[in-house]
Structures are given as C-alpha cells and as structure tokens.
C-alpha cells in the first residue's frame, strides 16, 4: 500500500525502485501489486549488502520514478546509512519509503529522521500472537500531505455502540 501511495501521487511516473536488500517476501508482495496495477518495478543494486546510493541516483536520473523503497535493518541484518537518500528522491519528485519493524525504532534512527515520506512495517514483534499463521499486526504512516492518499485507511471519526468516539 505504501507503493500505491507513491504511484497514486505521481503525475507521470510509473516506476517504483526497491532495494535488493528488502526481504524477499516484501519483494514478492510488491511484484504482485505492481503486476495488477501496471507499475514497473526495478531493483536498486546492493554493494556489500547495502543499498547503493550511486545506483539509486543513476536510476532516478533516468526519470519516471514515483517512489523508492528501502528497509531498515535490511534482510542481511545490516543497519544502513540512508543519509541523503530522501534528498536524492525528492530532487526527482519521488517519494522515499522505508520498511521498518516498529520495535526496532526504539533504538534506530527513525524513518522521519531519514526524511521518509511513507513508512510501513510489522508490529508483530511487540508480542502479538501469530494466530495460526496470520494475519499479524502491521502499521503504515506518512507525512501529513499524503494522509488522504492512504488506501482507505483514514476515513474520519467513528462511534462505538454507546455513542462514544472510537
């Protein structure tokens, strides 16, 4: 859904770049969504197990990129340095998206500090049971200017059965 936020906010861009260091199951989900929405996916090369900033720059300069997805820590367990990534993305009008496990954010630099526009990840590590394989809890957050483009999530105020705000 974070990929869809980037795609839906792009004027003419139809490509999403993703780091080769993303978990393979996340890449699989991206490919499934992309296939059915006409999105082109391209991998950003990894160098020594980390996302290549140079390859990112080169691919962004080619144009047509709506968003860039990276992961912290990555699938190799490496805590990457994303200094300058958001600026590089924003110069080319692409959103910077980070996949991060919520529990890890207590110790790591937050996606907001890296300049991320959208962040998503798992909250299962807070001790929520897997319920026989899923579904488990996850989260998605974004900058204020994108909150109305989250797919069907922020819709307004609800009331419980007693009429109290929920």
Buried (B, 14 or more C-beta within 10 A) or exposed (E): BBBBBBBEBBEEBBBBBBBBBBEEEBBEEBEEBBEEEEBEBEBBBBEEEBBBBEBBBEBBEEEBBBBBBBBBBBBEEBEBEBEEBBEBBEEBBBBBBBBBBBBBBEEBBBBBEBBBBBBBBBBBEEEEEEEEEEEEEEEBBBEEEBEEBBEEEEEEEEEEEEEEEE
